Amino acid sequence: MNPTLWSLKAGDRCEILGYDDALAEKYRIRLMEFGFHVGECVTCLQSPAFGAPKVYQVSNTIYSLDDEVATHVLVRTGSLRE
């Protein structure tokens, strides 16, 4: 099973692989409007404790996502291009 956006810690980078089937279409569309496209690199900037929303950077924009959405974004971690 692939890691998800929610599994990232502060400072981690990843590539978006897609979305799982449990994520409603309206959320998929909105995330893509924000720049969360397949193949896009994302950096986790903040990962607060106690389930608070995490902060991610996509391109030059910063977003906060909670676990109800971020757990459905499938990612690949590891060696990524800058």
MOWOVEN-V922725 format. One record per residue. RES is the residue in one small letter. PHI is phi as a letter, one per 20 degrees, with the letter a starting at -180 (* if undefined). PSI is psi in radians with two decimals (999 if undefined). OMEGA is omega in degrees with one decimal (NA if undefined). Layout:
BEGIN
res=RES phi=PHI psi=PSI omega=OMEGA
res=RES phi=PHI psi=PSI omega=OMEGA
END
This chain:
BEGIN
res=m phi=* psi=2.39 omega=-179.9
res=n phi=f psi=2.60 omega=172.3
res=p phi=f psi=2.89 omega=179.0
res=t phi=d psi=2.93 omega=177.9
res=l phi=g psi=-0.63 omega=-178.8
res=w phi=f psi=-0.43 omega=-177.5
res=s phi=f psi=-0.14 omega=-179.5
res=l phi=f psi=2.60 omega=173.5
res=k phi=d psi=2.85 omega=178.9
res=a phi=g psi=2.28 omega=-179.7
res=g phi=n psi=-0.26 omega=179.3
res=d phi=f psi=2.53 omega=174.2
res=r phi=d psi=2.69 omega=179.6
res=c phi=b psi=2.97 omega=173.1
res=e phi=d psi=2.35 omega=178.9
res=i phi=f psi=2.23 omega=177.7
res=l phi=e psi=-0.50 omega=-178.7
res=g phi=q psi=-2.81 omega=-177.1
res=y phi=c psi=2.56 omega=176.5
res=d phi=f psi=2.90 omega=-174.4
res=d phi=f psi=-0.27 omega=-178.1
res=a phi=f psi=-0.28 omega=-178.9
res=l phi=f psi=2.18 omega=-179.5
res=a phi=g psi=2.52 omega=-178.0
res=e phi=g psi=-0.65 omega=-179.2
res=k phi=f psi=-0.58 omega=177.1
res=y phi=f psi=-0.68 omega=176.3
res=r phi=g psi=-0.85 omega=-178.9
res=i phi=f psi=-0.79 omega=-178.7
res=r phi=f psi=-0.74 omega=177.8
res=l phi=f psi=-0.71 omega=178.3
res=m phi=f psi=-0.63 omega=175.0
res=e phi=f psi=-0.56 omega=178.3
res=f phi=f psi=-0.22 omega=179.3
res=g phi=o psi=0.08 omega=178.5
res=f phi=e psi=1.21 omega=-178.7
res=h phi=e psi=2.72 omega=172.6
res=v phi=g psi=2.30 omega=-179.8
res=g phi=n psi=-0.22 omega=-178.8
res=e phi=f psi=2.47 omega=176.0
res=c phi=e psi=2.39 omega=-178.6
res=v phi=c psi=2.47 omega=175.1
res=t phi=d psi=2.33 omega=173.7
res=c phi=e psi=2.04 omega=-178.3
res=l phi=e psi=-0.66 omega=-179.4
res=q phi=b psi=2.42 omega=178.3
res=s phi=c psi=1.33 omega=-176.3
res=p phi=f psi=2.85 omega=-178.8
res=a phi=f psi=3.01 omega=172.6
res=f phi=m psi=0.52 omega=174.1
res=g phi=m psi=0.21 omega=177.1
res=a phi=f psi=2.67 omega=179.3
res=p phi=g psi=2.52 omega=177.7
res=k phi=e psi=2.75 omega=-177.5
res=v phi=d psi=2.24 omega=-176.2
res=y phi=c psi=2.60 omega=173.5
res=q phi=d psi=2.24 omega=175.1
res=v phi=c psi=2.10 omega=-172.8
res=s phi=l psi=-2.16 omega=-179.4
res=n phi=d psi=0.38 omega=-176.0
res=t phi=c psi=2.56 omega=-178.5
res=i phi=d psi=2.33 omega=-179.3
res=y phi=c psi=2.68 omega=173.6
res=s phi=d psi=2.23 omega=178.5
res=l phi=c psi=2.47 omega=176.6
res=d phi=e psi=3.06 omega=-175.9
res=d phi=f psi=-0.47 omega=-178.6
res=e phi=f psi=-0.40 omega=177.6
res=v phi=d psi=-0.85 omega=-172.7
res=a phi=f psi=-0.44 omega=178.6
res=t phi=f psi=-0.21 omega=-179.3
res=h phi=d psi=0.02 omega=178.5
res=v phi=e psi=1.96 omega=-176.9
res=l phi=e psi=2.36 omega=-174.9
res=v phi=c psi=2.89 omega=171.7
res=r phi=d psi=2.18 omega=177.8
res=t phi=d psi=3.04 omega=178.3
res=g phi=o psi=-2.64 omega=-176.1
res=s phi=f psi=1.97 omega=179.6
res=l phi=c psi=2.65 omega=176.6
res=r phi=f psi=2.59 omega=174.9
res=e phi=f psi=999 omega=NA
END
